[in-house]
């Protein structure tokens, strides 16, 4: 409990200021923020959301009273974000407080980073920081799509894509942190997971899965799932599945990843020699990167697989994170 040493009858204003500025006593209560980061995606031309709002919850999971003393937006793109919620709040043990955070990209396109900083009287973790990551796009399809560089930055995939603009070359020359890994093998006994994390492509339902190749060259395709159709699902982070699942039991031998497009009338493979050549003669339709976290540390037995199903070399048509795999061979 705070003590005040001013006579309120003689000095009411000073008493008020002393009450307001006296810090709360430190506490060792435990606090949690859920989630610890927020990802946003907006469009400039209004084809998608111009402003996106998400929520974060602060919880007092300890045994003592927690005081939220100040809340602020910080970071290089703090002016692109706003929040709603109390700047000061007392949270008893077991209580929670929700804040809503909104992202509006403005006229500047690309990746925009900031943080919601919540100062408390917690002696062990005085300031809670929720990282904010926004992707602001011109719109949907074609030249209005975001570059792969901005997509992976927003997702927290700490790789060097190899270029920063929308388009790149489609030859087999490795770009940035790309690795020549046309085929995989299971790294452990658990299921292999293949998670779609981004898609900027024609608005169609898209089957995908893995394939094997016999000694005589015969291909066997195993569909794992189908990405949902519709324009909104074809121009987004974390596209939804129409059917199927995100994991499979790996075959005993090497396998590759494929996508099957009705719009283009063909499959695209992680092995170059299986791909139909583009009009410019290029056939490198997948770039594969060892997965790295937001800090740049490599994630074991995990890869980002990016496909270019058209011919402009943006390699963000379909993005998958594949886990529990290792290279079967290297080219």
C-alpha positions in Angstrom: 0.0 0.0 0.0 1.3 3.4 -0.9 1.8 6.1 1.8 1.3 9.8 1.3 2.8 12.5 3.5 0.9 15.6 2.3 -2.0 17.3 4.1 -4.9 17.1 1.6 -6.6 20.1 3.2 -3.7 22.5 2.5 -2.2 21.0 -0.6 -4.9 19.2 -2.7 -3.2 19.6 -6.0 0.2 18.4 -4.7 -1.5 15.5 -3.1 -3.1 14.5 -6.4 0.2 14.7 -8.3 2.0 12.6 -5.6 -0.7 9.9 -5.8 -0.5 9.7 -9.6 3.3 9.7 -9.8 4.2 7.4 -7.0 5.2 4.0 -8.5 3.5 0.8 -7.5 5.6 -1.5 -5.3 7.4 -4.2 -7.3 5.9 -7.6 -7.4 7.2 -11.0 -8.5 3.8 -12.2 -9.9 3.9 -14.1 -13.2 2.5 -12.5 -16.4 1.7 -14.0 -19.8 1.0 -12.4 -23.1 -1.0 -14.4 -25.6 0.0 -14.4 -28.4 3.6 -13.0 -28.1 3.5 -11.7 -31.7 0.8 -10.6 -34.1 0.9 -10.9 -37.9 -1.2 -8.6 -40.2 -1.9 -8.4 -43.9 -3.6 -5.4 -45.7 -4.0 -4.0 -49.2 -3.7 -0.5 -50.4 -6.4 -0.6 -53.1 -9.1 -2.2 -50.9 -9.3 -5.5 -52.6 -8.5 -7.0 -49.2 -8.6 -5.4 -45.8 -7.3 -1.8 -45.6 -7.0 -2.2 -41.8 -6.7 -5.4 -39.8 -7.4 -5.7 -36.1 -6.2 -8.5 -33.8 -6.3 -9.1 -30.1 -3.7 -9.8 -27.4 -4.4 -10.9 -23.8 -2.3 -10.0 -20.8 -2.8 -12.5 -17.9 -1.8 -12.3 -14.3 -1.0 -15.9 -13.7 0.7 -15.3 -10.3 -0.5 -14.8 -6.8 0.0 -11.0 -6.4 -1.7 -7.9 -7.7 -0.2 -6.7 -11.0 -0.3 -3.1 -12.1 -0.2 -2.1 -15.8 1.4 1.3 -15.6 1.9 2.4 -19.2 1.2 1.1 -22.8 2.9 2.4 -25.9 3.6 1.5 -29.5 7.3 1.5 -30.4 9.5 0.5 -33.3 10.3 1.7 -36.9 6.6 1.5 -38.1 4.8 2.4 -34.9 2.8 5.1 -36.7 1.2 2.4 -38.8 -0.4 0.7 -35.8 -2.9 1.7 -33.2 -4.3 0.0 -30.1 -7.4 0.1 -27.8 -7.2 -0.8 -24.1 -6.4 0.9 -20.8 -3.0 2.6 -20.3 -3.3 1.8 -16.6 -5.0 -1.1 -15.0 -4.8 -3.2 -11.8 -5.0 -7.0 -12.4 -5.7 -9.2 -9.5 -4.3 -12.8 -9.5 -6.0 -14.8 -12.2 -7.4 -11.7 -14.1 -6.8 -10.8 -17.7 -6.9 -7.7 -19.8 -7.4 -7.7 -23.6 -5.9 -5.1 -26.0 -6.9 -4.8 -29.7 -4.2 -3.8 -32.1 -4.9 -2.5 -35.6 -2.5 -2.2 -38.6 -3.0 0.2 -41.5 -0.2 0.1 -44.0 -0.6 3.6 -45.4 1.0 4.3 -48.8 4.3 2.6 -48.2 4.1 -1.0 -49.4 6.0 -3.9 -47.9 6.9 -5.3 -44.5 6.3 -3.0 -41.4 7.5 -3.9 -37.9 6.6 -2.4 -34.5 5.9 -3.5 -31.0 3.2 -3.1 -28.3 5.1 -2.4 -25.0 3.2 -2.8 -21.8 5.0 -1.6 -18.7 4.1 -3.3 -15.4 5.3 -3.4 -11.8 6.6 -6.9 -12.3 10.0 -7.0 -10.8 11.2 -9.9 -13.0 9.6 -8.8 -16.3 8.8 -5.2 -16.0 7.9 -4.6 -19.7 5.9 -7.1 -21.8 6.6 -6.7 -25.5 4.3 -8.0 -28.2 6.0 -8.0 -31.6 3.9 -6.6 -34.5 4.6 -7.7 -38.1 2.5 -6.2 -40.9 2.5 -7.0 -44.7 1.0 -4.2 -46.8 0.3 -5.1 -50.4 -0.8 -3.0 -53.4 -3.7 -5.5 -54.0 -4.4 -8.8 -55.5 -2.7 -10.7 -58.4 0.0 -9.7 -60.9 2.2 -6.8 -60.1 0.1 -5.9 -57.0 1.3 -9.0 -55.2 4.0 -8.8 -52.5 7.6 -9.9 -53.1 8.9 -13.1 -51.5 11.3 -11.0 -49.4 8.4 -9.2 -47.7 6.4 -12.3 -47.2 9.1 -14.2 -45.4 10.0 -11.2 -43.3 6.4 -11.0 -42.1 6.2 -14.7 -41.4 9.3 -14.6 -39.3 11.3 -16.8 -41.7 14.8 -15.4 -41.4 16.2 -16.4 -44.7 17.8 -14.4 -47.5 15.5 -15.0 -50.4 18.1 -13.7 -52.8 16.3 -10.6 -54.2 14.0 -7.9 -52.9 11.8 -6.9 -55.8 8.8 -8.8 -57.0 10.4 -10.7 -59.9 13.5 -12.8 -60.2 15.0 -15.1 -62.8 13.8 -18.7 -63.3 17.1 -20.4 -64.0 18.6 -22.9 -61.7 21.3 -20.5 -60.3 20.9 -20.6 -56.5 19.6 -17.4 -54.9 20.4 -16.1 -51.5 20.1 -18.9 -48.9 18.6 -21.4 -51.4 19.9 -24.9 -51.3 19.8 -27.5 -54.1 17.5 -30.1 -52.4 15.3 -31.6 -55.1 14.4 -34.7 -53.0 13.8 -35.3 -49.3 13.8 -38.2 -46.9 12.3 -38.5 -43.5 14.5 -37.3 -40.6 12.7 -39.3 -37.9 9.9 -41.7 -37.2 7.3 -39.0 -36.8 5.1 -37.9 -39.6 6.3 -35.3 -42.1 4.4 -32.1 -41.9 3.8 -29.8 -44.9 2.2 -26.5 -43.9 1.0 -23.9 -46.4 2.1 -20.5 -45.1 1.6 -18.3 -48.1 -0.1 -18.2 -51.5 -0.2 -15.5 -54.3 -1.5 -17.3 -57.3 -4.5 -17.8 -59.6 -7.8 -18.3 -57.7 -8.2 -22.0 -58.0 -8.3 -25.0 -55.8 -4.9 -26.5 -55.7 -4.0 -30.2 -54.9 -0.5 -30.7 -53.5 1.5 -33.6 -52.0 4.6 -35.7 -52.5 5.7 -38.0 -55.2 8.2 -40.9 -55.7 10.1 -41.9 -58.8 10.9 -45.5 -59.7 14.1 -46.6 -61.4 12.4 -46.7 -64.7 11.2 -43.1 -64.3 7.6 -43.8 -63.3 6.1 -41.2 -61.0 3.7 -42.0 -58.2 1.8 -39.0 -56.8 0.3 -39.0 -53.3 -2.1 -36.1 -52.7 -1.9 -34.8 -49.2 -4.4 -31.9 -49.3 -6.1 -29.3 -51.5 -5.8 -25.6 -51.0 -9.2 -23.8 -51.1 -10.2 -21.9 -54.2 -11.4 -18.3 -54.4 -9.4 -15.1 -54.8 -9.1 -14.2 -51.1 -7.6 -17.7 -50.4 -5.3 -17.3 -53.4 -3.8 -14.0 -52.1 -3.0 -14.5 -48.5 -0.7 -15.7 -45.7 -1.8 -19.1 -44.2 -4.2 -20.2 -47.0 -6.9 -22.6 -45.9 -7.2 -26.3 -46.8 -10.4 -27.4 -48.7 -9.6 -31.0 -47.9 -6.9 -33.2 -46.6 -4.4 -32.6 -43.8 -0.9 -31.1 -43.3 1.0 -34.3 -42.6 1.8 -37.7 -44.1 3.9 -40.8 -43.5 7.0 -40.6 -45.6 7.9 -43.4 -48.0 11.0 -45.4 -47.4 12.9 -43.9 -50.2 13.4 -40.3 -51.5 10.4 -38.2 -52.4 9.8 -34.7 -53.8 7.0 -32.2 -53.4 4.5 -31.3 -56.2 1.6 -29.0 -56.9 -1.1 -29.6 -59.5 -2.5 -26.5 -61.3 -5.6 -26.6 -63.5 -5.0 -23.0 -64.6 -1.6 -23.8 -66.0 -2.6 -27.4 -67.0 0.4 -29.1 -65.4 2.2 -30.2 -62.3 5.3 -28.4 -60.9 8.0 -30.4 -59.1 11.0 -29.8 -56.9 13.1 -31.7 -59.4 13.9 -29.5 -62.4 14.1 -32.3 -65.0 10.4 -33.1 -64.4 9.2 -29.6 -65.0 7.8 -28.3 -68.3 10.0 -25.5 -69.5 8.7 -22.0 -69.5 8.5 -19.9 -72.6 12.0 -18.6 -71.8 13.3 -22.1 -71.5 13.5 -22.0 -67.7 12.3 -25.0 -65.7 13.4 -24.2 -62.1 9.9 -24.0 -60.6 10.8 -24.5 -56.9 13.4 -22.8 -54.7 14.1 -24.5 -51.4 15.6 -22.9 -48.4 16.7 -24.3 -45.0 14.2 -22.9 -42.6 15.4 -20.2 -40.2 13.6 -18.5 -37.3 13.1 -14.7 -37.1 16.5 -14.3 -35.5 18.1 -16.2 -38.3 18.9 -19.4 -36.5 18.5 -22.6 -38.6 15.6 -24.8 -37.6 16.7 -28.4 -37.7 15.2 -30.8 -40.3 12.9 -28.1 -41.7 12.7 -26.4 -45.1 10.8 -23.6 -46.9 9.6 -24.8 -50.3 8.6 -22.0 -52.7 6.9 -22.6 -56.1 6.8 -20.4 -59.2 3.9 -21.8 -61.3 3.7 -18.8 -63.7 6.8 -17.5 -65.5 7.6 -14.2 -63.8 10.0 -15.6 -61.2 8.4 -14.3 -58.1 8.4 -17.7 -56.3 5.6 -16.9 -53.9 2.8 -18.7 -55.8 2.8 -21.3 -53.1 4.9 -21.5 -49.9 5.2 -24.6 -47.7 7.1 -25.3 -44.6 8.2 -29.0 -44.6 9.3 -30.4 -41.3 11.0 -33.7 -40.2 12.9 -34.0 -43.4 16.5 -34.0 -44.5 18.1 -33.8 -48.0 18.0 -37.1 -49.9 20.6 -35.9 -52.3 22.0 -32.6 -53.4 22.5 -31.2 -56.9 
